[in-house]
Amino acid sequence: MLEPACQADVVIVGAGAAGLSAAHRLNSAGVTTVVLEAAPHVGGRMTTEKVDGFRLDRVGRLLSTSYPGLRTTPGLDALALRPFSPGVLVHAEGRVHRAGEPASAGGTRGALDAARAFVSPPRWTRQRATAAAPPVSRAFPPLGGALDQARLATALGRIATAPVERLPARPERPAGRALAARGMPARTVEGFLRPLLAALLCDPDLTTSSRCADLALRTFASGRLCVPEGGADTLPELLAAALPPGTVRTGVRVTSVSTTSVTTAAHGELRCRAVLVATGARAAAELLPGLRVPPFHPVTVVHHTTDEPPIADAALLLDADRRGPVAHTAVISQVDPSRAPVGRALISSTVLGAPPTDTDRTVRAHLAALYGTATHRWELLAVHHTPDAVPAMPPPHDPRRPVRLLAGLYVCGDHRDTSTVQGTLRSGHRAATALLADLGVDSTAAAAPVPTSTAA
Ligand SMILES: Cc1cc2nc3c(=O)[nH]c(=O)nc-3n(C[C@H](O)[C@H](O)[C@H](O)COP(=O)(O)OP(=O)(O)OC[C@H]3O[C@@H](n4cnc5c(N)ncnc54)[C@H](O)[C@@H]3O)c2cc1C
């Protein structure tokens, strides 16, 4: 049984990023919470396996320095972000190119840089451990000719500075079809935009709403792709550590909920004034019958190690040729050295969709082509497959699904917003705000809201 000290105003079911961020907002408004988590650890999908000094993320690692929730969610002040090198590398037509990189000098690329500086002051550079610039190799030529590069820079600059309220005014259709109508050269679309969006949306067929795709592109153009230092689980662990002691209870599975109580599998019943279900979509629908379960994009992340990094660059390498299962890969130890022991390189690669048969062999063969090096001596560290990794967002997609079901019963998580960490944090904030209003608590007493501008 949960001891009486565990009773609270609000019971939150699930200690992923959504539930933990909501707990912070409720606590800072003076509302006591208890967070019940079925797993033996916090974090949900943002978990990191620790093996022989390596830190191996289950998630596909693409956060952005322009996610407002990373800056404004209470409890995340100590979060250190490790940026990838600017832009991306793309393997297109058998060669590696650099693309989408901000410029340091004038011209149209300078305009893009200025646009980025305008939209996203680089606050993340003030955070711990981001001062050291990630390694960048100058060996890779830019994608396309000078005109292609200028047009891409202008298009990214435009989307970076477009007011976020204007994006939903565009017609909504599947992202793949919208791309074809953008008037960009095929080389830019197929060699850069398509693989970039597939990576950002975890959607290889680009069936996602074009509005969500625009938001994802805006996020890319107005910030830097990054990972939390030390692993994806750093984010939920920081949130959990900053809550009052005893708030989070792991190893407690909730089996039913009402507006005033939750029942657990092995720890009895808890009474409360309100319940917030912050599980993934499928578990939420089990506790809240009738809740819609979206289709999901499955994702597989494969981790290898070797003694020498295959490239001296901290870039995200996208595959545009689609001659193998890997959608994107990175020498993640170049981005965040804390993820591998000294003298070892960690290569993390993402397969979108169901994992191929004989995953290690096919992924290794594809990585040999992408990095242009032999991979047969690389050591496989882990294969993480998550069937319900990312809720699909086909058109029409409502990024503000209701979080208040009844007075006393609320739901949050990436399935209520956009399927990103930013959407997850924002859904937790929206649910906490609705809950405080119903409890008659002044929500301005809670910490600053997650702004909607620049949010993906
Ligand atoms: C492979 C992969 C790649 C991804 N790539 C990206 C990316 O590149 N960029 C990005 O922004 N996002 C990405 N995401 C998405 C991001 O990780 C999620 O949006 C986010 O972690 C969702 O958080 P959540 O709190 O909503 O849900 P979850 O993290 O799923 O947390 C829900 C918690 O509820 C618990 N729970 C469930 N049922 C019960 C119960 N009955 N009782 C008690 N507890 C329960 C679970 O154990 C879990 O801990 C990726 C996800 C995956 C898996």
The ligand as an ORCA input file, in Angstrom:
! r2SCAN-3c Opt
* xyz 0 1
  C      12.663      5.904    -31.055
  C      12.098      7.265    -30.765
  C      12.569      8.378    -31.483
  C      12.085      9.658    -31.181
  N      12.645     10.723    -31.820
  C      12.293     11.977    -31.423
  C      12.976     13.112    -31.948
  O      13.891     12.967    -32.769
  N      12.615     14.356    -31.514
  C      11.608     14.548    -30.600
  O      11.324     15.709    -30.234
  N      10.937     13.488    -30.099
  C      11.264     12.215    -30.483
  N      10.604     11.131    -29.959
  C       9.383     11.376    -29.174
  C       9.597     11.708    -27.712
  O      10.511     10.820    -27.127
  C       8.219     11.589    -27.059
  O       7.337     12.521    -27.680
  C       8.213     11.882    -25.563
  O       9.232     11.182    -24.900
  C       6.840     11.483    -25.019
  O       6.785     11.723    -23.624
  P       5.455     11.395    -22.809
  O       5.705     11.848    -21.427
  O       4.277     11.968    -23.547
  O       5.250      9.820    -22.887
  P       6.202      8.624    -22.397
  O       7.626      9.016    -22.505
  O       5.745      7.426    -23.156
  O       5.865      8.461    -20.843
  C       4.718      7.806    -20.373
  C       5.048      7.080    -19.063
  O       3.842      6.504    -18.548
  C       4.167      5.255    -17.965
  N       2.939      4.440    -17.869
  C       2.242      3.883    -18.885
  N       1.174      3.214    -18.404
  C       1.195      3.367    -17.050
  C       0.340      2.912    -16.002
  N      -0.752      2.192    -16.253
  N       0.652      3.248    -14.719
  C       1.746      4.003    -14.442
  N       2.582      4.454    -15.410
  C       2.313      4.152    -16.708
  C       5.201      4.681    -18.904
  O       5.953      3.657    -18.271
  C       6.021      5.931    -19.235
  O       7.104      6.091    -18.351
  C      11.057      9.837    -30.215
  C      10.565      8.725    -29.519
  C      11.093      7.458    -29.778
  C      10.596      6.277    -28.968
*
